[in-house]
């Protein structure tokens, strides 16, 4: 991927704009695809056949914990009031026991991801009980990636000890920023120095694969503040970082706190471009390189196995209220008080069966997120001439310097990474 020069907000007037606005996700295109490739097949018949046979694909488990000790000011996600946090481990354990008897559930699990919410909003004792049941109910591979999302301030010694005892080997830490003013604005608990010290403590406990989430382009952030975050990340030697330009959602505390000029400033593409390039350029000397549009990794320590399984024709068993996953081509979510498909099929009925083409395109999107894709290979799998279908868009992206296109292979440039979600949306919309 081509590099770009370092810019300063003060010296940058404008950048080339292949799109009027910059998308920060490509989920709208994905939702449209699901509708287009939905199959008119009985979920009960499909699932009963799949569940009573050995699994043929790689598999992951996603466990959703819909609680936070403190809700961030920018967070739009609903957390159900009807669930009791102190009893939630019992809910998850019952779910595991309800589905574990199927033949499909006996195959090895390659990755487990605890997400939310904040899984460490549960107590160490609760998480230990959940993890113990996980190992008891499923065949967790000895080399499986077992990942837990957490805030830095919840990484107490008791929590770290419990997670290590139960085989957790990856932590994804929601730092957002180490800057005290920034943390207060975003609703993070504790100061930056304390957050830094808890990540240091996790490393001391032997967690090698530790990744941090960083938000850039938040109100009041300066280049100096971002550079300080970068310096701290580099000094910790983390396995990876996920970095996101702040997405401001309506009806959140931060939205109401900001005036119209401040909201509009967050959509300033020049400002986003500067911060994006600062992150990539300044973290490169520490050994970080792009893994996907919003993720940098160091020395390939973070393999992001959960996402690899989920988006490369694998299956993802969803556990917990709010969890989403797929059992082969059945895509489903555990909505509040969801109905089961049937008495003999205790899987959420809130789902749809998609065609094989959707799964192939989902893999195509994932490869694009990682920076390159072989159009020739996907043309064969889809039975389409993608080079012809996408020709006009590809020529435009080459002209703007967003991609390199050679021998049917697309590779995103540095600017292509910046505009990556727009590129994905444009290409997928053509399909």
N, C-alpha and C positions, 0 to 999 in steps of 0.2 A: 504494500500500500504506500502510495506516495506521501511524503511528509509535506507540511505546510510551514511557512515562516511564522514566527511568533508575532502576534499583533498586540497592540494596546488599544483599549477603548478610546483613548484620547486621540490616537493617530488614525483610527479606522473610520472612514466616512461611510462606506457601504461595501457590501460584498455582492458577488454575482448571485442573482436570485432566480434559480430555475423553477421555484414554486413561490406563490404569493405569501404563504405562511409555512412554518415548519411544524410538521407533525411530531409529537413526542411519543406516539405509539401507532401501531398499525392494526389495532384491534377492530376498527370499523370494517376493514376489508375482510378480516377473518370471520366476523359475524355474517357478512354477506355470503361468504363461501359456504358456511354451514347451512344456510337456508337453501342455497342452490343445489347442494349435493346431498340433501336429506332424502333418504329412501323410504318408500311406503311399505315398511316391513313391520310385522308385529314384534315389539320389544320382548315380549314374554317368550315367544318361540325362539327368537334369536339368542337371547341370553341363556335360556335353559339348555340349548345345544352347546353354547360356548362354555358355560360354567361346569358342565358335566364331562368335559374333555380336558386333557392336559393342555396347559398354556403353550402356545407356539411362538409367542413374541417375548422380547425382553420386558421386564416389568418393574415398575416403581410403585411406591405407596406415598400418597400425600395425606397428611394428617393436619386438619385445620383446627386452630384454637382461636375462637372468636372473642378474645378478651385482650385488653391492654390495661396496664396499671395506670397509665395516663394517655389520653387520646391527644395526638399531635394536632396542632392548630390547622394544618393543611389537609388532614385526613378526612375523606368523604365516606368511609366505609361504615356501614351499619353494624352495630354489635347487639345481638338479641338480648333483651332484658329478661326473657323468660328462662334462660339457662342459668343455672347456679354454678358459679366458678368452682366452688369447693367440691362439687359433685361431678364435675365434667369428666374426670378420669373414669368414673364408673360408666358414663355414657359411651366413651370411646371403647372401653374394654368390652362392653356388651355388644357393640357394633362388630368388633373383631370376632368375637365368638359366634356371632350370628352368621358370618359368611365363611369362616375358615374351613368348614367341612367339605366344600366343593372341590372337586378334582383340580379345577383351574387354579385354586388358591395354593396348591401344594408345590408349585414350581418355584425355583429360586427368585428372590427379590434382589435386584441390582442396586437400587437406591431408595432411600426413605427421606422425605422432606417434611419437617414440621414447619408450617407457616401460619399466618394469621392476618390481623391480630398480632399478638406477641406470645408465642408458646411459653416463654419463661415468665409470663404473668401467672402461670400455675406454679405451685410450690415444687421444690426439688423432690419431695416425697411423691407427689402426684405424677411427675414426669417419670420417676423411676418405676412406678407401678405400670404406667402406660408402656414404657420401653420393655419391661419384663414380659408383659402380655404380648407385645409385638414379636419378641423372639420366640415366645411359646406358641403363638398361633400361626406364624408364617415361617417359611424357610428363608431366613435372611442370609444371603451369601457372606462368606467370611470376609471378602474384600468389598462388601457393599459400602457405598457412601451413605452415611447416616447424618443428616444435616438438620440443624435447629436454628431458626431465626430468633434473634434476641436483641434487646437493647443492651448497650454497654453497662448501664447502671444495674441491671439485674444479674450480671455475672458475679454473684457472690461466691465465696469459697465453697459454700454448701452446694450451690447450683453447679459449679464447675466439677466438684467431686462426684455428684450424682450423674452428671452427663458422661463423665469419663468412665465411671463404673459400668455404665450400660452401653458402652460401645459407640457413643457419638463421636464422630471423627471430623466433622465440619461445622463451623459456626459462621453464620451470616449476621453480622452485627450492624444494627441500624444506628449509625453515628449521626449522619446527616451533615454535621459540622462540629469541629472542636471549638469554634469561636463562641465565647460565652453569650454575646449579644445575639448571635444567630441562633443558638440553642434556645434561648429564652423566647425569641420570636416564633420559632417553629414548634414550641411546646415540648422540648426535650427535657428530661429530668437530669439534674446535676450539671456541674460545670465541665468544660472541655478537659481540664487536667484530670479530673476524676474519671471521666470516660476513657481517657488515654491509659490511665493506670489499671483499669479493669481489663482492657484488652491485653496489656502487658502481662497481667496475671493469668489470663487464659493461655497465653503463649508459654508461660512458666509451667502451667499444668500439663503441657505436652500437646496442646492442640496446634498442629502444624498448618492445617488447612483452615485459615481464618480469613474471611472476606468482610469488607466493610461497605456499607451503603453511604454514599456521599451525595448531597444535593448541592447543585450550583445554580447560580442566577436567582438566589432568593433576595427579597427586598433588603437593601442596605449592604449587600455583599460587595466588597471591593476586591480588586486584584490581589492586594496585599493579604487580605483574609483568606482568599482561596489558596494563595501560595503557602500560607502557614499551614493550612489543612494538608496540602501536598507534602510539605516537609515532614509533618507528623506521620502521615501514612508511610512515607519512604523510610523514616527512622524505625518504624515498627516492623518493617519487612513482611507485610501481610502477603498472603497467597494471591489475593485479588481484591479488586474494588469494583463495585457497581456504581455508576455515576449517572445522575438524572437531573435534567433541567427542571426546576420546580414547575409542577402542574397545579395551577390554581383552580380549585373547584368551587362552584357557587355553594352557598349555604354552609360554608365552613367558617370557623372563627377567624381564620386569617383573611378570608375574602371580605368579611364585614369590617375587619380592622383597617384594610387598605383603602385609600381613596382611588378615584378613577385614574389619575396620572400614574400612581404606583402600579396599578394593575396593568396598564398599557405598557409600562416599562418592562414588565416581565416577558412581554412578547417581542421585545426588541431583538431582532435576529442578529444584528451586529454584536450585541452584548453576549448573546448565547454563543456565538461563533468564537469570540475571544476566549471566554471561559473554557469552552470545549477544547480549544487548541492548547491552552495553558495546561490543562490536565494531561493531555497526551504527551506534549513536549517535555514538561517538567517531571513526569513520572518515568519517562523512558530511561534516563540515566540510572534509575533504581532497578531497572530490569523488567519494567512492565510493558506489555505489548497488547494490542487489541485482540480480544477473543470474540466479542460480538459488539453490536452497536453501542451498548451501554455497559460494557464490562472489559476490564483490563486484568490480565493475570501475569504472575511472575514465575518464571522457571517451570511453567506448566504444573504448578502445585495444585491449582484448582481446576478440576476437570469438568465441573458443572454437570455431573453425571445424571442427576435427576432430569435436567432439561434435555440432555442427549437421548435418554430413554424415551421420554414423553413425546418428543418431536421427531423421532426416527423410527416410526412404525411400532413403537413399544406400547404397552398398556400402563395405565396409572390407576390403581385402586384408591378411591376417594373415601376417607374416613373423617367423620366430624361434621357438624353443622356448618354449611358454607363451603365445604370442600367440593372441588370439581375434578373430574378425571375421565377416564375412558376404559372400557373393557372391550378390547379390539375396536370395532367400529361403532360401538355404542358410547356416545358422548353424554355425560350426565353430570348433574350437580345435586348436592344434598341440600335442597332448599329447606327453610324452616318447616317442621312438621310434615316432611315429605311423605307421600304415599309410596308403598313398595310396589314393584311391578306386579307381584302376586304373592300369595302366602308361601309358595315354595321358592320364590325368587326375591330375597330380601335386599334388592338394589333399588335405589331411587327411581321412581317412574318419571321424574323430571329429566328427560333426555331425548335423544334422537339417534337414529342409526344413519350413518353417512356412508357414501360409496367409497371404494378404494381410491378413487381419484382425489377425493378430499384429503385423505391421509398422505398421498403423494405430494399434493400441493402444500400441505402443512410442512412436510419435510423440506420442500423447495424453499419455503419462507424461512425456515430455520437456517438453511445453508446460506441464504442471502444475509440473514442477520449476522452470521459469522464472517461475512466479507467476500465470499466467492461461491459461484455455483456453475456447474457444467450443464449448459442448456441442452447439449446433445444427449446426455444421459437421461435427463428428464423428458425430453421429447420422445424417446423410445418408451419410457415407462407410461407416459400419458397417451401415446398414439397421436401426438400433435406435433406440428412443426413450429416449435416455440420461437425459433430464430425469425421466421417470417411473421408470426403473429405479433411479436414484440419489437419488430424492426424499427418502426418509427420512434418508439420510446427509447430504444437503445441508442439510436443515432443521436437523439437529442441529449442523452446523458453523456455520451462521448464528447459532444461539442462543448458541454458545460464542464468537462473535466471531472465528472462524478464517477465514471467507470472506465476501466480498460476492458476492451472486448477483443479477444483473440482466440481463434480456433474454437468457437462456440462456448468459450468460458468467459463469464463475467467476473471481474474483480473490482470491488469498490476502492476508490482512492480515499485519501484522508477526507476530502470534501464529501465524497460519497458516503462515508460513515456518518458525517454530520447530518446529511439529508437522507439517511438510510430508511427511516420509516416512510418518508414520502415516496422514495424509489420503490419500496415494497408495495405500497398502496397502489402506485401507478401501474406496476407490472401485473399485480394480481387482479386489478380491476379489468385488465385486458383479457384475462382468462374467463 
